[in-house]
């Protein structure tokens, strides 16, 4: 799932806010498939506050869809197809560094809460019970400012906690399964300073 920060004013302590949207290319490490062939999305808002020496704190709230997909392969008919769709509410906590007038990088954690999970192409009848309600992801990002209001952003996310619950006992996630996601999107600056 992607987090897109607002560009704050130059002054220490100044606030800013942003709307962001992104496309997610995802997989779940540990599900027996590979490749970022599950597509999802992220939509939400962010607030940021300037610290000192071009550092910035950022948080916000987003709705995201991540997961994994393995389409039917006629060359491997014995391998079952699947399509996991995990929909979560996310709260990012980032520390950003402004490199120059265009570039900003950051790293942090994303706290997730599972709203809904579905398996829409295969058979995993207990996916809801086998899935952990809360999660934690590490994220690193880079952002390029196009103009005063608009920026592009790329983010990499990796789960620090398995999507499978501790007592799942599922054949689908025998050794744990971790979100692995690349996000690309835009951010639109809503305000340059808190009122």
N, C-alpha and C positions, 0 to 999 in steps of 0.2 A: 503494500500500500504505500503513496507519496505524500510528503509533507513539504509545503512551499512557504517559506517565510516571507513576512513583509519587510520591506526596506525601511528602516527607521531613520529618523533625522540624525544629523551628525552629533547632536548634543547628548552628553551623558544623561541617562535617566529618561530620555524621550521614548514615547511609545509609538507603535504603528500597528495597523491591522490589515489583513488581506483575505481575499477569497481565492481558493485554489481548486484545481481539478487536474486529474492525471489518469493515464492509462497504465495498468499494471500487467506485466508479463511475469507469470508465477509458476512455481513448482513446489512440491513438498518433498524435501529430502527424507528418504526412509520409506517411501510408498512403493518402491520398486520400479519407478519410471524416471525419466530424465528429460530435460529440455523445458524451456520456459514457454510451454504451449497452452497454458491456461491464462486467458485474458480476463482481467477485472478492471476495477476503477476505484478512484478515491475522489471524494468531494467534501469540502469543508472550509473552515476558517482558521486563521492563525492570528495571534498577537505576539509582538516582540517588543523588547525593551533594550535600549542601548546600555552597555556597561562602559568600560573604558578601553582605550587603545584598540579600537575597531572590533571589539568583541560584542556579542549580542546574545541575550537569552530569548528563547522562543518556546511557546506552547500553543495550544489550540484544541480543536475537536474536529474529527472527520468521521465519515462513514466510508468503509472500504470493503471491497470484495477481493479476496485472495483465494488460493486453492491449488488444485492440480488437475491435469487432464491427460488421459492416455486414450486416444481414439482407437477404434478397432483397426487392427493391422492384418490384412488377409495373408501376409507372409508368416505371421505368428498367430494362427487362429486360437491356440490354446491359452494365450495371454488375454485375460479379460480386460475390456475397456472400462474406464471410469471417468467421472467428472465431479470432483469435489468443489463445492462453492461455499466458502466461509465468509459470512458477512459480519463485520464487527464495527463497533464504535471504538475509535482510537484517540488516545491523548498522547501527543508527542512532547518530549522534554529535550530540547536541543541547546547546544552551545555553538554559535556561529562565529565565523571570523571573516571580516571583509578584507579581500586581497587587494583590490583596486576599485576604480569607479564602476566596473562592470561585473567582477567576479566575487562570489561569496561561497565559502565552503562551511560545512558543519557536520557534527556528529552528535548522537544522543540515543535515547531510548524511546520506544513507543509502547505504551501500556494499552492492551486490547481487551475488549469485553465482547464475547461472542453473542450475537443477536440470533443468528440462524445459520445452520449448516445443512446442506443437501448433497446427496449423491444422485446425479440426474441421468447418468448413462449406464451405470452398472448396477451391482447389487451389494449394498452395505446397509442392511436394514437398521442397524443400531448405531449409525454414524453420530446421531445426536448424543446418545448416552456415552459413546466412546470418545467424545471430544471434550477437551478442557474448556471451561467457561472463560477463564482469564488467561492472558498471555503476555509475553514480553519479547520485544524484538530490538536488536541493535540496528542502527541506521547510520549511513554516511551519505552525504549529499553534496552536489555542486549546483550553483545557480548562476545564470548569466542574465544580466539586466539589459533589456532591449531599449526601454525608455523609462520615463519617470514612473509609469503605472504598470508596465508589463514586463515579466521575466519568464525565461525558460528554466526548467529544473529537472535534474536527473538524480535519482536516489536508489541506493541499494539497501535492502532490508534482509535480515536473517534472524530467525527465531532463536531465542535463548531458552525457551521452554517448549516442550513437545506439544503439538496440537492434540495428541492422544491423552486421555485422562490416565491417572496412575493405575487404576483398576480396570482399564479397558479390556485387556486380554484378547484383543482383536487380532486376527490373522492379517488384517490389512496394515497394521502398524506394529509389527512384532518388536521392533527395537526403538520405537519413538519416531516421530515425524516432525520436521521443522520447516516452517515457512521460509522460502527462498524467493525473493521478489526483486525485480527491477522496475522502477516507476519513472515515467516521463510525463511531464505536464507543464502547465502554465500557472502563474500566480498574478492576480490583479490587485494592486494596491488600493485599499479602500480609504485609508486615512494616513496622513503623514505624522500625526501627533495626537495623543489622547487629548480630549477636550477637558 
